[in-house]
Amino acid sequence: MIFKNPSILYGLLFLIVPIIIHLFQLRRFTKVPFTNVAFLKPLITQTRKSRQLKKWLTLLARMAAIACIVFAFAQPFIPGSDVATQEKETAIYLDNSFSMQSSGSKGELYKTAVTDLLERLPNDQRFTLFTNDNTYRNTTKKEVSNDLLKSGYQSKPLSYDQIQLKANALLNDNNKRNELIIISDFQKTIETFPDTLAGLKRELVFLKAEESNNVSIDTAYISSRETNSIDISVTVTSDKAINNPVTLSLENNGVLVAKTSVDLSNLKDTGTFNFETSQPLQGRIYLDDNSLTFDNELYVSNNIERKIKVLAINDVDGEFLQRIFTEDEFDFTAVRARDLNFNLLNEKNLIILNELKNISLNLAQEINTYLKNGGYLVVIPSLDQSDNNSITNVLSSNSISEKEKRITEINFNHPILKGVFNKQISNFQYPKVNATTNNINALDPILKFEDGSSFLFQKGNVYSFTAPLNDKNSNFKNSPLIVPVLYNMGRGSLPVPQLYYHIGENNSIAVSETIISDEILELKNEFSSIIPKQRAFDSFVLIEIDDELNNSGNYKVLKDEEIITTLSFNNSRKENKLEYFTTKDLGSENIVYSVEDLVYKLSKEDGVLSLWKYFVIGALFFLICELLILKFLK
């Protein structure tokens, strides 16, 4: 038994009061002999014994009543567990990712969790609650109820490690028992569920989704392009085989313009829309599906594309460059170094210095200005080139080596190679070089030699090779690597608008517009508008969008209320993979399957059996006993 107010126990000193009263009442009687009452002696003895018993019982009843009153005010209780008496601070993570749209036994998992929390949590309990996009510190269910009922789903959930780290930061009182409650469907986004952080008690509320078949629009891309039309291919997947064709629809500016169907008997199929490019596409591709709804539509837009301007300055044969930078996507110009017109430089998005033997001071100054304005440069060195240290981020040859080297390592995570390969290959035919101009170990190389030195690396806006690419020195031009490497350098030099972008990712988009002074570009649709990060260059504005957008849709790019172009943003499809951790993966000792079960479990752990009311009843009982003793005991 534990007392909430143990200092009240000093009140037991009042027990001395009935004892003192009792002692005053035990006065000795003077014996007076009287001959005529000798026959009453047995009766007198019996009466005195009865009175003495009555006084002792009265004393005990009074002391017991006082003790019960003191104990009642000290508020004794019996704890429900070893930690019930320790002060606790609670953080609740409520998963509002798109996978929580799945249906459970009571409806959508997220909505069920919100309803149960608002119904089951005690009104006076204070806690910290956070979702993937909001945090509510030291709140109650009454304060947070409106926000939770109005909140929507988020496409970028916190990882399980991030959840624990954030909870640890929010629960920063080391003197309290810290508890994290995770309410989620526990979608399997990593192989192993993380262990609990030290000093943090973790409770898992595993909301299980009912088995269903989710049909998803995964991707869309331009599969072919003609003078007046484009073909948009759309990939659709299903969790289970569907025998009947699934209809895909394409809207442009809210008007239905085309329909097609896909066969999902093999779980995946591609449908194609042919769209006339006589007008811009501000479209929505959609299908009907009763499972997850966020992946039932995909917003796309296609505006008049601006060709990327590439200039190759050659001192050797540059025909291979022209075969890579084709006229359907690039405006390619090749000139000999001696015929270069410096006025061309600032118009270009990418400049390639192809084995120049001599870089004049004037050319170096012009290129430095060009780089400062956001241009990109590719340097293919010459074995007998002169010093080029005067160009920003370009190193002159410092140690020409005629040792043969093979190019054996590929940085698959570098931006210009990311997504190029379906898998990380390691057994391809390695290209080689006979001589190199530099022996550099770059921090983040794109391609490396077998000795660990760099063959191709990036520094700022400059891509540098460390060996010439001519046929006498290297067979790299015959390698399958050269096309994606140089092509993506060109595409990256001007990030032209794509069919769509993913919300929550780092997106850099070049908009063909010039702005001056305090002019800005704004993104706007019918629900929201933002002013994104932007940098102005001579012929375009580079817009950078990370996590500013929350809603998928087609967004107009405005300059002074004038529509410049349209950009489409969609939620990532990572959340539509209906694969979950098992109870065994999570660790069954701290798992419940509903908020109701969690509240019951915690109430048992944290609950206490209050005894004060029993002591009040005891005090009343002993007071009644005293009255009965005084009245009926003779």
C-alpha positions in Angstrom: 0.0 0.0 0.0 1.3 3.4 -1.0 0.2 6.8 0.3 -0.3 9.8 -2.1 0.0 12.3 0.8 2.2 10.5 3.3 2.8 13.6 5.4 -0.9 13.4 6.5 0.1 10.3 8.5 1.5 12.7 11.2 -2.2 13.0 12.1 -2.0 9.7 13.8 -0.5 11.6 16.7 -4.1 12.6 17.5 -4.6 9.0 18.7 -3.2 10.2 22.0 -6.4 12.3 22.6 -8.8 9.3 23.2 -6.1 7.7 25.3 -5.9 10.8 27.5 -9.7 10.9 27.8 -9.7 7.3 28.7 -7.1 7.8 31.5 -9.1 10.6 33.1 -12.2 8.3 33.1 -10.4 5.5 35.0 -10.5 7.2 38.5 -10.2 5.0 41.6 -13.4 4.7 43.8 -13.1 4.9 47.6 -14.4 1.8 49.4 -17.0 2.4 52.2 -17.9 -0.7 54.1 -21.7 -1.2 54.7 -22.9 -4.2 56.6 -26.3 -4.4 55.1 -25.1 -4.7 51.5 -22.8 -7.6 51.9 -25.1 -9.7 49.7 -24.5 -7.2 46.7 -20.7 -7.8 46.5 -20.9 -10.2 43.6 -23.1 -7.8 41.6 -20.8 -4.9 42.2 -17.8 -6.8 41.0 -19.6 -7.8 37.8 -20.6 -4.2 37.1 -17.1 -2.8 37.5 -15.7 -5.4 35.0 -18.5 -4.5 32.6 -17.7 -0.8 32.8 -14.0 -1.5 32.3 -14.7 -3.5 29.1 -17.0 -0.8 27.8 -14.4 1.9 28.3 -11.7 -0.2 26.5 -14.0 -1.0 23.6 -14.9 2.7 23.3 -11.2 3.7 23.3 -10.4 1.2 20.6 -13.4 2.4 18.4 -12.4 6.0 18.8 -8.7 5.3 17.9 -9.8 3.2 15.0 -12.1 6.0 13.7 -9.4 8.6 14.0 -6.8 6.3 12.3 -9.2 5.6 9.4 -9.9 9.4 8.9 -6.1 10.1 8.9 -5.5 7.2 6.4 -8.3 8.4 4.2 -6.8 11.9 3.9 -3.4 10.4 3.2 -5.1 8.7 0.1 -3.6 5.2 0.2 -3.6 3.1 -3.0 -2.3 -0.1 -4.4 -0.4 0.4 -7.8 -1.4 -1.7 -10.8 2.2 -2.4 -11.8 5.8 -1.6 -10.8 5.8 1.6 -12.9 2.4 2.9 -12.2 3.6 5.3 -9.6 6.2 6.8 -11.9 5.3 10.1 -13.7 4.8 9.4 -17.4 5.1 11.5 -20.6 3.4 10.0 -23.7 3.9 10.6 -27.5 1.4 9.2 -30.0 2.3 8.7 -33.6 -0.8 8.5 -35.8 0.1 7.2 -39.3 -1.8 9.2 -42.0 0.1 7.8 -45.0 -1.9 6.8 -48.1 -1.8 3.1 -47.1 -4.1 3.9 -44.2 -6.8 4.4 -46.7 -7.2 0.6 -46.7 -10.4 -0.7 -45.2 -10.5 -2.5 -41.9 -13.4 -4.1 -40.0 -14.8 -0.7 -39.1 -13.9 1.3 -42.2 -10.8 3.2 -43.3 -8.0 2.5 -40.9 -7.0 6.1 -40.4 -10.5 7.3 -39.7 -11.2 4.4 -37.4 -8.0 5.2 -35.4 -9.0 8.9 -35.1 -12.6 8.0 -33.9 -11.3 5.5 -31.4 -8.7 7.9 -30.0 -11.3 10.6 -29.5 -13.7 8.2 -27.8 -11.4 6.2 -25.7 -8.7 8.6 -24.3 -9.5 10.1 -20.9 -10.7 13.7 -21.2 -8.0 15.1 -18.8 -5.1 13.1 -20.2 -2.3 15.3 -21.7 -0.1 13.8 -24.4 2.0 14.8 -27.5 0.6 13.6 -30.8 2.3 13.8 -34.2 1.5 12.6 -37.7 3.5 12.7 -40.9 2.9 16.4 -41.4 1.8 17.9 -38.0 2.8 17.9 -34.4 0.7 18.7 -31.4 2.6 19.1 -28.1 1.2 18.7 -24.6 -2.4 18.6 -25.8 -5.7 16.9 -24.9 -8.2 15.1 -27.1 -10.6 18.0 -26.9 -7.9 20.5 -28.2 -6.8 18.3 -31.1 -10.1 16.7 -32.2 -11.0 19.2 -34.9 -7.6 19.1 -36.5 -7.6 15.3 -36.6 -11.1 15.0 -38.0 -10.1 17.5 -40.8 -6.6 16.1 -41.6 -5.9 14.3 -44.8 -3.5 11.7 -46.1 0.2 12.3 -46.8 2.3 10.8 -49.5 5.7 10.9 -47.7 5.5 9.0 -44.4 8.1 9.1 -41.7 10.4 6.1 -41.5 10.2 4.0 -38.4 13.6 5.2 -37.3 12.5 8.8 -37.8 9.3 8.2 -35.7 11.4 7.0 -32.8 13.9 9.8 -33.1 11.2 12.4 -33.3 9.4 11.0 -30.3 12.7 11.0 -28.4 13.1 14.6 -29.1 9.6 15.5 -28.1 9.8 13.5 -24.9 12.8 15.4 -23.5 12.1 15.1 -19.7 14.6 12.5 -18.4 12.9 12.4 -15.0 9.7 10.9 -16.4 8.9 7.6 -18.0 8.8 8.2 -21.7 6.3 6.2 -23.8 5.8 6.1 -27.5 2.5 4.7 -29.0 2.7 3.9 -32.8 -0.7 3.6 -34.5 -0.2 2.2 -38.0 -0.7 -0.6 -40.5 3.0 -1.1 -40.4 3.6 -1.2 -44.1 6.9 -3.1 -44.9 9.1 -0.4 -46.3 12.3 -1.8 -44.9 13.5 -5.4 -44.3 13.8 -5.3 -40.5 11.7 -3.4 -38.0 14.0 -1.3 -35.8 14.5 -2.0 -32.1 13.2 0.3 -29.4 15.5 3.2 -28.4 17.0 3.1 -25.0 14.8 4.9 -22.4 11.7 4.7 -24.5 8.8 2.3 -23.9 7.1 1.4 -27.1 3.5 0.3 -27.7 2.4 -0.8 -31.1 -1.3 -0.6 -32.3 -1.4 -2.8 -35.3 -4.4 -1.9 -37.5 -4.9 -4.7 -39.9 -6.4 -4.0 -43.3 -8.9 -6.4 -44.9 -7.6 -8.3 -47.9 -8.4 -6.5 -51.1 -7.3 -6.0 -54.7 -5.7 -2.7 -55.5 -5.5 -1.4 -59.0 -2.9 1.3 -59.5 -1.9 3.7 -62.2 1.9 3.5 -61.8 3.6 5.6 -64.5 2.9 7.5 -67.6 5.5 8.5 -70.3 5.7 9.7 -73.9 6.4 6.5 -75.9 6.5 8.2 -79.3 6.4 11.7 -80.7 5.4 12.9 -84.2 5.0 16.3 -85.7 1.5 16.9 -84.5 0.9 14.2 -81.9 2.3 12.2 -79.1 1.6 8.8 -77.7 1.3 8.6 -73.9 1.8 5.1 -72.5 0.3 4.4 -69.1 1.4 1.4 -66.9 -1.3 -0.1 -64.7 -0.8 -2.9 -62.1 -3.0 -5.0 -60.0 -2.4 -7.1 -56.8 -4.6 -9.9 -58.2 -5.5 -11.1 -61.7 -8.6 -9.4 -63.2 -10.3 -11.2 -66.0 -12.3 -8.3 -67.3 -10.6 -5.3 -69.1 -10.1 -2.2 -66.9 -11.0 1.1 -68.5 -8.6 4.0 -68.5 -9.8 7.6 -69.3 -8.0 10.7 -70.3 -9.4 14.2 -69.5 -7.9 17.5 -70.8 -9.0 20.6 -69.0 -11.9 18.6 -67.4 -13.2 17.3 -70.8 -13.0 13.6 -71.6 -11.0 13.2 -74.7 -10.0 9.5 -74.9 -10.5 6.1 -73.4 -8.6 2.9 -73.6 -8.5 -0.4 -71.7 -5.8 -2.6 -70.2 -5.7 -6.4 -69.6 -4.7 -7.2 -66.0 -5.0 -11.0 -66.2 -1.2 -11.0 -65.8 -1.2 -8.3 -63.1 0.3 -5.6 -65.3 -0.4 -4.0 -68.7 0.2 -0.8 -70.6 -2.4 1.4 -72.3 -1.7 4.1 -74.8 -3.4 7.4 -75.6 -2.7 9.3 -78.8 -3.0 13.0 -78.2 -3.0 15.8 -80.8 -0.5 18.5 -79.8 -2.4 21.3 -81.4 -3.3 22.5 -77.9 -1.4 22.1 -74.6 -2.2 19.0 -72.5 -3.4 19.7 -68.9 -4.7 16.2 -68.3 -5.9 13.7 -65.8 -5.7 9.9 -66.4 -8.0 7.9 -64.1 -9.7 4.6 -63.5 -12.3 3.3 -61.1 -11.1 1.2 -58.1 -12.6 0.6 -54.7 -9.4 -0.1 -52.8 -6.8 2.6 -52.3 -8.0 5.7 -54.1 -4.9 8.0 -54.3 -3.3 5.9 -57.1 -6.5 5.9 -59.2 -5.5 9.0 -61.0 -2.4 10.6 -62.5 -2.1 14.2 -63.6 0.0 14.9 -66.7 0.8 18.0 -68.7 2.7 18.6 -71.9 3.7 22.0 -73.2 5.7 23.1 -76.1 9.2 21.8 -75.2 12.2 23.9 -75.5 15.2 22.2 -77.1 18.3 22.0 -75.1 21.1 24.0 -76.7 24.5 22.2 -76.8 27.7 23.6 -78.2 30.7 21.4 -78.9 34.0 23.1 -79.4 36.3 20.6 -81.1 39.9 20.2 -81.9 39.3 16.6 -82.9 36.5 14.7 -84.6 33.2 15.2 -82.7 30.9 13.2 -84.8 30.0 10.9 -81.9 28.6 13.9 -80.1 26.2 14.7 -82.9 24.9 11.1 -82.8 24.0 11.4 -79.1 22.5 14.9 -79.1 19.8 14.4 -81.7 17.7 17.1 -83.1 14.4 15.9 -81.7 15.5 17.0 -78.2 18.7 19.1 -78.7 19.7 22.1 -80.7 23.3 20.9 -81.3 26.1 23.1 -82.7 29.6 22.0 -83.4 32.5 24.4 -84.2 36.2 24.2 -84.5 38.0 26.1 -81.8 39.5 28.6 -84.2 36.0 29.4 -85.7 34.3 30.0 -82.3 32.0 33.1 -82.0 32.0 34.0 -78.3 28.5 35.5 -78.6 27.2 31.9 -78.9 28.3 30.9 -75.4 25.7 32.5 -73.2 22.9 31.1 -75.4 23.9 27.5 -74.7 22.8 25.2 -71.9 25.8 22.8 -72.3 29.3 23.5 -73.7 31.7 20.6 -74.5 35.4 21.4 -74.8 36.5 18.4 -76.9 40.3 17.9 -76.6 41.2 21.5 -77.0 45.0 21.9 -77.1 44.9 25.6 -76.2 42.4 27.6 -74.2 42.9 31.3 -74.6 42.5 33.7 -71.7 39.5 35.3 -73.5 37.8 32.0 -73.9 38.4 31.1 -70.3 36.9 34.4 -69.1 33.8 33.9 -71.3 33.4 30.4 -70.0 33.7 31.6 -66.4 30.9 34.1 -67.0 28.9 31.4 -68.6 29.3 29.0 -65.6 28.5 31.9 -63.2 25.2 32.3 -65.0 24.2 28.7 -64.5 25.6 27.0 -67.6 27.1 23.5 -67.6 30.5 22.5 -69.0 32.0 19.1 -70.1 35.8 19.0 -70.4 37.4 16.2 -72.5 41.1 16.8 -72.2 43.9 16.6 -74.7 47.2 14.9 -73.9 49.1 17.9 -75.1 46.8 20.7 -73.9 48.1 23.9 -72.4 47.2 25.1 -68.9 43.5 25.6 -68.3 43.5 26.4 -64.6 41.9 29.8 -65.3 38.5 28.1 -65.8 36.5 27.6 -62.6 36.5 24.0 -61.3 38.7 22.8 -64.2 42.1 21.2 -63.5 45.0 21.3 -65.9 46.9 18.1 -66.6 49.4 17.6 -63.9 50.8 14.1 -64.5 50.3 12.5 -67.9 50.5 8.7 -67.5 50.7 6.4 -70.5 49.7 3.3 -68.4 46.7 1.4 -69.7 43.7 1.5 -67.3 40.3 -0.1 -67.3 37.1 1.7 -66.3 35.6 -0.7 -63.8 33.5 1.1 -61.3 30.2 2.9 -61.8 28.5 5.2 -59.3 24.9 4.1 -59.8 23.6 6.7 -57.3 25.0 9.7 -59.1 22.2 11.9 -60.6 23.3 11.4 -64.2 23.2 7.6 -63.8 20.4 7.2 -61.3 17.7 5.1 -62.9 19.7 4.2 -66.0 20.4 0.6 -65.0 17.7 -1.9 -63.9 20.3 -3.6 -61.7 23.9 -2.9 -60.7 25.9 -4.8 -63.3 29.5 -5.8 -62.6 30.4 -8.2 -65.4 30.2 -6.0 -68.5 33.1 -5.5 -71.0 35.2 -2.8 -69.4 36.2 0.2 -71.6 39.9 1.2 -71.3 42.2 4.1 -71.9 45.9 4.1 -72.9 46.9 7.4 -71.2 45.4 9.8 -68.7 46.1 13.5 -68.0 45.3 13.5 -64.3 45.4 11.1 -61.4 42.5 12.3 -59.3 40.6 10.7 -56.5 37.4 12.7 -56.5 35.0 12.7 -53.5 32.0 11.6 -55.6 33.2 10.2 -58.9 30.9 9.1 -61.7 33.2 6.5 -63.2 36.4 5.1 -61.7 39.5 3.2 -62.9 40.4 -0.1 -61.4 43.1 1.6 -59.3 40.5 3.8 -57.6 41.3 7.0 -59.4 38.6 9.0 -61.3 37.8 8.7 -65.0 34.8 11.1 -64.8 33.8 13.3 -62.0 31.6 16.4 -61.4 32.7 19.6 -59.6 30.0 22.3 -59.5 28.6 22.7 -63.0 31.7 21.1 -64.6 32.0 17.5 -65.7 35.6 16.5 -66.2 37.1 13.4 -68.0 40.7 12.6 -67.1 41.5 11.0 -70.4 40.9 11.8 -74.1 38.1 9.9 -75.8 39.6 9.7 -79.3 39.9 6.3 -80.9 43.7 6.1 -80.5 43.5 6.6 -76.7 40.3 4.9 -75.7 37.4 2.7 -76.7 35.0 4.5 -74.4 33.1 5.8 -77.5 32.2 2.2 -78.3 31.0 1.4 -74.8 27.3 1.4 -73.9 28.1 3.8 -71.1 28.8 6.8 -73.3 25.3 7.4 -74.5 23.5 7.6 -71.0 26.5 9.6 -69.6 26.6 12.3 -72.2 22.8 12.3 -72.9 22.0 12.8 -69.2 24.6 15.6 -69.0 22.7 17.3 -71.7 19.3 16.7 -70.1 20.6 17.8 -66.7 21.9 21.1 -68.1 18.3 22.3 -68.7 15.7 20.4 -66.6 12.9 20.8 -69.1 9.3 20.1 -67.8 8.3 16.5 -67.7 4.9 14.9 -68.0 4.7 15.0 -64.2 6.7 15.2 -61.0 6.4 13.4 -57.6 5.4 15.4 -54.5 8.0 15.3 -51.8 11.0 14.8 -54.1 13.7 17.4 -55.1 12.5 18.7 -58.4 14.4 21.2 -60.5 12.4 22.6 -63.4 13.6 25.1 -66.0 10.8 27.4 -67.2 11.4 29.2 -70.5 10.9 32.7 -69.2 12.9 35.7 -68.2 12.3 37.8 -65.1 13.8 41.0 -63.9 14.1 43.0 -60.7 11.5 41.8 -58.2 9.4 39.7 -60.6 8.6 36.2 -59.4 6.9 33.0 -60.7 4.0 31.5 -58.8 2.5 28.0 -58.8 -1.3 27.9 -58.5 -4.2 25.6 -58.8 -7.8 25.7 -57.6 -6.9 24.6 -54.1 -3.6 26.2 -53.3 -0.7 28.4 -54.5 2.9 28.7 -53.6 5.9 30.8 -54.5 8.7 28.2 -55.0 12.5 28.8 -54.8 13.7 30.2 -58.1 16.8 31.4 -59.8 16.8 33.6 -62.8 19.2 33.0 -65.7 19.6 34.7 -69.1 17.0 32.7 -70.9 15.1 30.7 -68.3 14.1 30.5 -64.6 15.1 27.5 -62.6 12.3 26.5 -60.2 13.2 24.2 -57.3 10.4 22.4 -55.5 10.9 20.0 -52.6 8.1 19.4 -50.1 6.1 22.6 -50.5 3.2 20.9 -52.2 0.7 18.7 -50.5 -2.0 18.1 -53.1 -1.6 16.4 -56.5 -2.9 18.2 -59.5 -2.1 20.4 -62.5 -0.4 23.7 -61.4 -0.3 26.8 -63.6 3.0 28.7 -63.5 2.1 32.4 -63.3 4.0 35.6 -63.9 1.9 38.7 -63.0 -1.2 36.6 -63.4 -0.1 35.6 -66.9 0.0 31.8 -67.5 3.5 30.8 -68.6 3.1 27.0 -68.6 1.6 24.1 -66.6 3.3 21.6 -64.4 1.8 18.4 -63.0 2.5 16.9 -59.6 1.4 13.4 -58.3 1.8 11.5 -55.1 4.5 8.8 -55.1 3.3 5.3 -55.7 5.4 3.7 -52.9 2.4 3.6 -50.6 0.4 1.3 -52.8 2.4 -1.8 -52.1 0.1 -3.7 -49.7 2.9 -5.6 -47.9 3.0 -5.4 -44.1 5.2 -6.5 -41.2 4.0 -9.6 -39.4 3.4 -9.8 -35.7 6.5 -11.8 -35.4 8.5 -9.1 -37.2 7.2 -6.5 -34.8 7.7 -8.4 -31.5 4.4 -9.7 -30.0 5.0 -8.6 -26.4 3.9 -4.9 -27.0 1.3 -5.3 -29.7 -2.5 -4.7 -29.6 -4.9 -4.6 -32.5 -7.1 -1.6 -31.7 -7.0 1.7 -29.8 -9.7 0.3 -27.4 -7.4 -2.6 -26.5 -4.5 -0.2 -26.0 -6.4 2.1 -23.6 -7.6 -1.0 -21.6 -4.0 -2.3 -21.4 -2.5 1.0 -20.3 -5.3 1.6 -17.7 -4.4 -1.7 -16.1 -0.7 -0.9 -16.1 -1.0 2.7 -15.0 -4.2 2.2 -12.9 -4.2 2.2 -9.1 -6.7 0.8 -6.6 -7.6 3.8 -4.4 -8.3 2.8 -0.8 -9.3 6.2 0.8 -13.1 5.5 0.3 -12.7 2.2 2.2 -11.1 4.1 5.1 -13.9 6.6 5.1 -16.4 3.8 5.4 -14.2 2.3 8.2 -14.3 5.6 10.1 -18.0 5.7 9.9 -18.3 2.1 11.0 -16.2 2.6 14.1 -18.1 5.8 15.0 -21.3 3.8 14.8 -19.7 1.1 16.8 -18.8 3.6 19.5 -22.4 4.9 19.6 -23.7 1.3 19.9 -21.2 0.5 22.7 -22.1 3.6 24.7 -25.8 3.0 24.3 -26.3 -0.8 24.7 -23.3 -2.1 26.6 -24.0 -1.7 30.4 
